[in-house]
Amino acid sequence: MPPRKYSAIVFDLGQVLIPFNYRIFAEKINSYRFGLGDEFLENYKKNYHIHRDFESGKISEEYFVAKMLELLEFRISGKTFRRYFSEIFSLNEDVISLLPKLKNKYKLFLLSNTNSIHQEYGWKDYDFLKYFDELILSHKVGAVKPEEKIYRAVEKVSDFPSEEHIFIDDISEYAQAAQNLGWDAIHFVGYDDLVYNLKKRGILN
């Protein structure tokens, strides 16, 4: 059997290229009233459907911010919320260092469940984004992983057959959803394991 042909490498964003931690947000909010940030995180999880609706573009940024300020007892402004809410990211420099090497041989795509606030205030100016041929973002597509529509949106812009895509995501359910559509996938658990899996497939030397 001939080795599998890969044409498109599709990366998840959060926790793969840019780790994030909502505790950073919570600690800032705790300074306004003791425990308020912790209460916010609890309520955020309980009302996760609001987060999901925002990521999939079903509700507007204005509506989302209004709901969040309510949970925060209106102790901060919408502008401050947007900033704090987006100051949760850091860079996974090891994984980022792979992008220019992979770019030499493959088309690179970014596939992310994200929202307009995180894009605008959090990650849109990161330099590594220049390596990607296209960004496929949930709030723009109107669907979130693991829904089929968002993976098909990648295929539409890549113009490659399903089986020539490989997806890297830290959530196994999302990696599995890609495999169910004929893609290959790597469940991201760390840099070393990712390199091992890419070398095993002949993608990295």
C-alpha positions as CSV (number, residue, x, y, z in Angstrom):
1,M,0.0,0.0,0.0
2,P,1.5,3.4,-1.0
3,P,2.1,5.9,1.8
4,R,-0.7,8.3,2.4
5,K,-0.4,11.6,0.6
6,Y,-0.7,14.8,2.7
7,S,-1.4,18.2,1.1
8,A,-3.0,20.2,4.0
9,I,-1.9,20.4,7.6
10,V,-4.7,21.9,9.7
11,F,-3.8,23.3,13.2
12,D,-6.1,24.0,16.1
13,L,-5.2,27.3,17.7
14,G,-6.0,27.3,21.5
15,Q,-3.8,25.0,23.6
16,V,-1.9,23.9,20.6
17,L,-0.3,27.1,19.3
18,I,-1.5,29.5,22.0
19,P,-2.1,28.0,25.5
20,F,-4.7,29.9,27.4
21,N,-5.8,30.0,31.1
22,Y,-9.0,31.6,32.2
23,R,-7.6,31.8,35.8
24,I,-5.6,34.9,34.6
25,F,-9.0,36.6,33.9
26,A,-10.5,35.4,37.2
27,E,-7.6,36.8,39.3
28,K,-8.0,40.2,37.7
29,I,-11.8,40.2,38.5
30,N,-11.2,39.0,42.0
31,S,-9.4,42.3,42.7
32,Y,-12.8,44.1,42.2
33,R,-14.6,41.9,44.7
34,F,-13.1,39.0,46.5
35,G,-14.3,35.7,44.8
36,L,-16.1,37.5,42.0
37,G,-13.7,36.0,39.4
38,D,-14.2,32.5,40.7
39,E,-17.9,32.9,40.7
40,F,-17.8,34.2,37.2
41,L,-15.9,31.1,36.0
42,E,-18.4,28.8,37.7
43,N,-21.3,30.7,36.0
44,Y,-19.5,30.7,32.7
45,K,-19.2,26.9,32.8
46,K,-22.9,26.5,33.8
47,N,-23.9,28.8,30.9
48,Y,-21.5,27.3,28.4
49,H,-24.2,27.4,25.7
50,I,-23.7,31.2,25.7
51,H,-20.0,30.8,25.0
52,R,-20.9,28.2,22.3
53,D,-23.5,30.5,20.7
54,F,-20.9,33.3,20.6
55,E,-18.3,31.1,19.0
56,S,-20.7,29.9,16.3
57,G,-21.8,33.4,15.5
58,K,-25.4,32.8,16.7
59,I,-25.3,35.8,19.1
60,S,-23.6,39.2,18.6
61,E,-20.6,40.4,20.5
62,E,-22.7,43.1,22.1
63,Y,-25.2,40.6,23.4
64,F,-22.4,38.4,24.7
65,V,-20.6,41.2,26.5
66,A,-23.9,42.4,28.1
67,K,-24.5,38.9,29.5
68,M,-21.0,38.7,30.8
69,L,-21.1,42.1,32.5
70,E,-24.3,41.0,34.2
71,L,-22.4,38.0,35.7
72,L,-19.6,40.5,36.7
73,E,-22.1,42.7,38.6
74,F,-21.3,45.5,36.1
75,R,-18.1,46.2,38.0
76,I,-16.1,46.7,34.8
77,S,-16.8,48.3,31.5
78,G,-17.3,46.5,28.2
79,K,-14.0,47.7,27.0
80,T,-12.2,46.5,30.1
81,F,-14.0,43.1,29.9
82,R,-12.9,42.6,26.3
83,R,-9.3,43.3,27.2
84,Y,-9.2,41.1,30.4
85,F,-11.1,38.4,28.6
86,S,-8.4,38.3,25.9
87,E,-5.3,38.6,28.1
88,I,-5.3,34.8,28.8
89,F,-3.0,33.6,26.0
90,S,0.7,32.7,25.7
91,L,2.8,31.3,22.9
92,N,3.8,27.6,22.4
93,E,7.1,28.5,20.8
94,D,8.1,24.9,20.2
95,V,5.0,24.1,18.1
96,I,5.2,27.5,16.4
97,S,8.8,26.7,15.3
98,L,7.5,23.8,13.2
99,L,5.3,26.1,11.0
100,P,8.1,27.5,8.7
101,K,9.4,24.0,8.2
102,L,6.0,22.5,7.3
103,K,5.2,25.5,5.1
104,N,7.9,24.5,2.7
105,K,6.0,21.4,1.6
106,Y,2.4,21.7,2.7
107,K,-0.5,24.2,2.7
108,L,-1.2,25.2,6.3
109,F,-4.7,26.0,7.6
110,L,-5.9,27.2,11.0
111,L,-9.1,25.7,12.3
112,S,-10.4,27.3,15.5
113,N,-13.4,27.5,17.7
114,T,-13.0,31.1,18.6
115,N,-14.8,34.4,18.9
116,S,-14.5,38.0,17.7
117,I,-13.3,39.3,21.0
118,H,-10.4,36.8,21.3
119,Q,-9.5,37.4,17.7
120,E,-9.5,41.2,18.0
121,Y,-8.0,41.7,21.4
122,G,-6.1,38.5,21.9
123,W,-4.3,36.8,19.0
124,K,-4.8,38.6,15.7
125,D,-1.4,40.3,15.7
126,Y,0.7,37.2,16.4
127,D,3.4,36.9,13.9
128,F,3.1,33.2,13.3
129,L,-0.3,33.6,11.6
130,K,1.6,34.6,8.4
131,Y,2.4,31.0,7.8
132,F,-1.2,30.0,7.3
133,D,-2.8,30.1,3.9
134,E,-6.2,30.6,5.5
135,L,-7.9,31.0,8.9
136,I,-11.1,29.0,9.3
137,L,-12.8,30.5,12.4
138,S,-16.0,29.2,13.9
139,H,-17.7,32.6,14.4
140,K,-17.1,33.4,10.7
141,V,-18.2,29.9,9.4
142,G,-21.3,29.7,11.6
143,A,-20.3,26.3,13.0
144,V,-18.1,24.9,15.7
145,K,-16.0,21.7,16.0
146,P,-17.0,18.9,16.0
147,E,-19.8,19.9,13.5
148,E,-19.2,18.6,10.0
149,K,-19.8,22.0,8.4
150,I,-16.6,23.6,9.9
151,Y,-14.3,20.8,8.5
152,R,-16.0,21.0,5.1
153,A,-15.2,24.8,5.2
154,V,-11.5,23.9,5.3
155,E,-11.9,21.5,2.4
156,K,-13.7,24.2,0.4
157,V,-10.7,26.6,0.8
158,S,-8.0,24.0,0.5
159,D,-9.5,22.3,-2.6
160,F,-7.8,19.1,-1.6
161,P,-9.6,15.7,-1.1
162,S,-10.6,14.9,2.5
163,E,-7.9,12.1,2.8
164,E,-5.1,14.6,2.1
165,H,-5.8,16.6,5.2
166,I,-4.3,16.0,8.6
167,F,-5.7,17.8,11.7
168,I,-3.9,18.6,15.0
169,D,-6.1,19.3,18.0
170,D,-5.8,19.0,21.7
171,I,-9.4,17.7,22.1
172,S,-9.7,14.1,21.0
173,E,-13.4,14.4,20.1
174,Y,-12.5,17.1,17.5
175,A,-9.6,15.0,16.1
176,Q,-12.0,12.0,15.9
177,A,-14.6,14.1,14.1
178,A,-12.0,14.9,11.4
179,Q,-11.1,11.2,11.1
180,N,-14.8,10.4,10.7
181,L,-14.7,12.6,7.5
182,G,-11.7,10.8,6.0
183,W,-9.0,13.1,7.4
184,D,-6.0,11.9,9.3
185,A,-5.6,13.4,12.8
186,I,-3.2,13.8,15.7
187,H,-4.6,14.3,19.2
188,F,-2.2,16.9,20.5
189,V,-0.8,16.1,23.9
190,G,2.6,17.9,23.7
191,Y,5.4,19.0,21.3
192,D,7.5,15.8,21.5
193,D,4.5,13.6,20.8
194,L,3.5,15.8,17.9
195,V,7.0,15.7,16.4
196,Y,7.0,11.9,16.8
197,N,3.7,11.5,15.0
198,L,4.7,13.9,12.2
199,K,7.9,12.0,11.6
200,K,6.1,8.7,11.7
201,R,4.0,9.9,8.8
202,G,7.0,11.2,6.9
203,I,5.7,14.8,7.2
204,L,8.8,15.9,9.2
205,N,12.3,14.7,8.5
